[in-house]
Amino acid sequence: MAGGSPQWENEICLERLHYGKLACGPGLSIPAREGYGVTRRSRGLDPSCDAALSPPRLLGVRRLEPELIDQQAQARGCLVARAAPQWPDGAAAPLALLRTRFRHEDGDGGQGRLYQQSAIWLCDFARWRLLPDAVLNLAGAQLEAQPDLAAESEGARFASPPLRRALSSQRPPGGAAAQLLLQVLARYASSSEGCVVTFGAGCEFRDETEFFAAAGAALRQLPPDYPRWREISIMSGVRQSLPGLCLRFLPSFAAPRAAA
């Protein structure tokens, strides 16, 4: 991955990879001839990374199905933040942020066949450790699984520049939910065991935004030498857990929390 750390403290560099189908027209409908594939790749991202960044690989499943996404999250899709798995050539893997959803081929709100659309951001892992709250807030607000346009040339889509975005981060408050997440992470710091903590809407958090704020605040308070950073995954709206330390928000989850 090219780029390295951003030049300014309040800025982040994000490589992009989009997977799904190309769309046409104002309604972003999918032509019948279109098949699945990578539709956009930042010019600094090596194509050999595509397999490690496939949506099923990032979600830890063999195949993506609509039932994998929580019913209340299906319009916008689920979001996962984790270290990219099995990075080529043994290099240090970046943080991968995935937003994926199912949409109708005749456009959002249509009745056509469903297909899967995904957008992936990659950022320097050291940047993620430094400002996890700001990265989560940015992804929650701006990462969208929208199809690329067939009218845009292939050369432009596969040589697009990385995104540069401003980060807004303040020292997080010590809320009860953030402290609970911090306690979980601290408890498993010296262990090899996995952990899944699931939160539902209407209890600790009203929505994904509040969950990301608490998760980011907890991560921001981890000590610099915390040994399991690369095993942490933050998930919203996805009915799947990952190995390691998994903090998950499901809008339709009835109980306030469950740990396994």
C-alpha positions in Angstrom: 0.0 0.0 0.0 1.4 3.4 -1.0 1.1 6.6 0.8 2.2 5.9 4.4 1.2 8.3 7.2 -0.5 11.5 6.3 1.6 14.7 6.4 -0.7 16.5 8.8 -1.9 15.3 12.2 -5.5 16.0 11.4 -5.6 14.3 8.0 -5.8 10.7 6.9 -5.0 9.0 3.6 -7.4 6.2 2.5 -6.8 3.8 -0.3 -10.1 2.5 -1.9 -11.4 -0.7 -3.3 -14.9 -1.1 -4.6 -16.6 -4.5 -5.3 -19.9 -5.1 -7.0 -21.5 -4.0 -10.3 -21.3 -0.9 -12.5 -24.5 1.2 -12.7 -26.1 3.5 -15.3 -28.4 6.4 -15.2 -29.8 8.7 -12.5 -31.4 5.7 -10.7 -28.1 3.8 -10.6 -29.7 0.7 -12.2 -27.6 -2.3 -13.2 -27.5 -3.3 -16.9 -28.3 -6.9 -17.5 -24.9 -7.6 -18.9 -23.0 -6.5 -15.8 -21.3 -9.1 -13.6 -19.5 -8.9 -10.3 -16.0 -7.6 -9.9 -13.7 -5.0 -8.6 -15.0 -1.7 -10.0 -12.5 0.8 -8.4 -9.0 0.6 -7.1 -6.7 3.3 -5.9 -3.6 3.7 -7.9 -1.4 2.9 -4.9 -3.1 -0.4 -4.1 -1.6 -3.5 -5.6 -4.1 -5.8 -7.4 -2.6 -8.8 -5.5 -4.3 -7.4 -2.4 -7.8 -7.9 -3.9 -8.2 -11.5 -2.6 -7.4 -10.4 1.0 -9.9 -7.6 0.8 -12.8 -9.5 -0.7 -16.0 -8.9 1.4 -16.5 -12.6 2.4 -12.8 -12.7 3.5 -13.2 -9.5 5.6 -16.5 -10.8 7.1 -15.1 -14.3 7.7 -17.8 -16.1 5.7 -17.8 -18.3 2.6 -20.5 -16.4 0.9 -22.4 -13.2 1.6 -26.2 -13.5 1.9 -28.8 -10.8 2.7 -29.6 -12.6 6.0 -26.1 -11.8 7.2 -27.0 -8.1 7.6 -29.3 -7.1 10.4 -32.8 -6.2 9.2 -32.5 -2.6 10.6 -29.2 -2.1 8.9 -30.0 -3.4 5.4 -30.7 0.0 3.8 -27.2 1.4 4.4 -25.4 -1.9 5.1 -23.1 -3.2 7.7 -19.7 -1.9 8.6 -16.6 -3.7 9.8 -13.2 -2.3 10.9 -10.4 -4.9 11.3 -6.8 -5.6 10.3 -6.8 -6.9 6.7 -6.3 -10.7 6.9 -3.5 -12.6 5.2 -1.8 -9.6 3.6 0.4 -10.5 0.7 4.2 -10.8 1.0 4.1 -10.8 4.7 3.9 -7.1 5.0 2.1 -5.4 7.9 -1.5 -5.3 7.0 -3.4 -2.0 7.1 -6.8 -1.4 8.8 -9.6 -2.3 6.5 -13.0 -0.6 6.8 -15.8 -2.4 4.9 -19.3 -1.1 4.2 -21.4 -3.8 2.4 -25.1 -4.1 1.5 -27.5 -5.7 -0.8 -29.4 -3.4 -3.3 -31.9 -4.0 -6.1 -30.5 -4.1 -9.7 -33.2 -1.6 -10.8 -32.0 0.9 -8.2 -32.5 1.6 -4.5 -36.2 1.2 -3.6 -36.7 -1.0 -6.7 -38.1 -4.5 -6.9 -35.4 -6.2 -9.0 -33.0 -8.9 -8.1 -30.7 -8.3 -5.2 -27.0 -8.1 -5.6 -24.1 -7.2 -3.2 -22.3 -3.9 -3.3 -19.2 -3.1 -1.2 -16.8 -0.2 -0.5 -13.5 -0.7 1.3 -11.2 1.9 2.8 -7.6 1.1 3.9 -5.6 3.2 6.3 -2.2 2.9 7.9 -2.6 0.7 11.0 -0.4 3.1 13.2 -2.8 5.9 12.3 -5.7 3.7 13.5 -4.0 3.0 16.8 -3.4 6.7 17.3 -6.9 8.0 16.5 -9.4 5.1 16.5 -12.3 7.3 17.6 -11.8 9.8 14.7 -11.4 7.0 12.2 -14.6 5.2 13.3 -16.5 8.5 13.3 -15.3 9.3 9.8 -16.2 5.8 8.4 -19.6 5.8 10.1 -20.4 9.1 8.6 -18.9 8.9 5.1 -18.2 5.3 4.0 -21.0 4.3 1.6 -21.5 1.2 -0.6 -22.5 3.0 -3.8 -22.0 1.5 -7.3 -19.5 3.1 -9.6 -20.8 4.4 -13.0 -20.3 2.5 -16.2 -19.8 5.8 -18.0 -16.6 6.5 -16.1 -13.6 5.0 -18.0 -11.8 2.0 -16.6 -8.6 3.9 -16.6 -10.0 6.5 -14.3 -11.6 4.0 -11.9 -8.4 2.0 -11.6 -6.1 4.9 -11.2 -8.1 7.0 -8.8 -6.1 8.9 -6.2 -6.4 8.0 -2.5 -8.9 9.9 -0.5 -7.6 12.5 2.0 -10.0 13.3 4.8 -9.8 15.6 7.8 -10.0 13.9 11.2 -11.9 15.4 14.1 -10.9 13.9 17.4 -11.2 15.0 21.0 -10.0 13.2 24.1 -13.0 10.9 24.7 -15.1 11.2 27.9 -15.3 8.2 30.2 -18.8 7.1 29.5 -20.2 3.9 31.1 -20.4 2.0 27.8 -16.9 3.0 26.8 -15.6 1.9 30.2 -17.4 -1.5 29.8 -15.7 -2.0 26.4 -12.4 -1.0 27.9 -12.8 -3.5 30.7 -13.5 -6.3 28.3 -10.4 -5.4 26.2 -8.2 -5.2 29.3 -9.5 -8.5 30.6 -8.4 -10.3 27.5 -5.1 -8.5 27.0 -2.9 -11.3 28.2 -5.0 -14.1 26.9 -5.3 -16.0 23.6 -9.0 -16.5 24.1 -11.6 -14.9 21.8 -14.4 -12.7 22.9 -17.6 -11.4 21.3 -19.6 -8.6 23.0 -22.9 -7.6 21.3 -24.9 -4.5 22.0 -28.4 -3.8 20.8 -30.2 -0.5 20.1 -32.3 1.1 22.8 -30.1 0.0 25.6 -26.6 1.3 25.7 -26.7 2.9 22.2 -29.5 4.4 20.1 -27.6 3.8 16.8 -24.4 3.0 15.0 -23.0 6.5 15.6 -23.3 6.2 19.4 -21.7 2.7 19.3 -18.7 3.9 17.3 -18.2 6.8 19.6 -18.1 4.5 22.6 -15.9 1.9 20.9 -13.5 4.6 19.7 -13.3 6.1 23.2 -12.5 2.7 24.6 -9.8 2.0 22.0 -8.3 5.5 22.5 -7.7 4.7 26.1 -5.8 1.4 25.5 -2.1 1.6 26.6 0.5 2.0 23.8 1.8 -1.5 24.4 -1.6 -3.3 24.3 -0.6 -6.6 22.7 -3.8 -7.6 20.8 -4.5 -4.5 18.7 -4.5 -6.5 15.4 -7.1 -9.0 16.8 -9.7 -6.3 17.5 -12.7 -6.0 15.2 -15.4 -3.4 15.4 -18.7 -4.5 13.7 -22.0 -2.8 13.1 -25.1 -4.4 11.6 -23.6 -7.8 10.7 -24.9 -11.1 12.1 -21.4 -12.6 12.2 -18.5 -12.5 14.6 -14.8 -12.8 13.9 -12.0 -14.5 15.8 -10.1 -12.5 18.4 -11.7 -9.6 20.2 -15.0 -8.7 18.5 -17.1 -5.7 19.6 -20.5 -5.7 17.8 -23.6 -3.6 17.5 -26.8 -5.1 16.2 -29.8 -2.7 15.9 -32.4 -5.4 16.4 -30.6 -7.2 19.2 -33.1 -7.5 22.1 -30.8 -7.9 25.1 -28.6 -5.1 26.3 -25.4 -7.1 26.0 -24.2 -10.7 25.5 -20.6 -12.0 25.9 -19.3 -15.3 24.6 
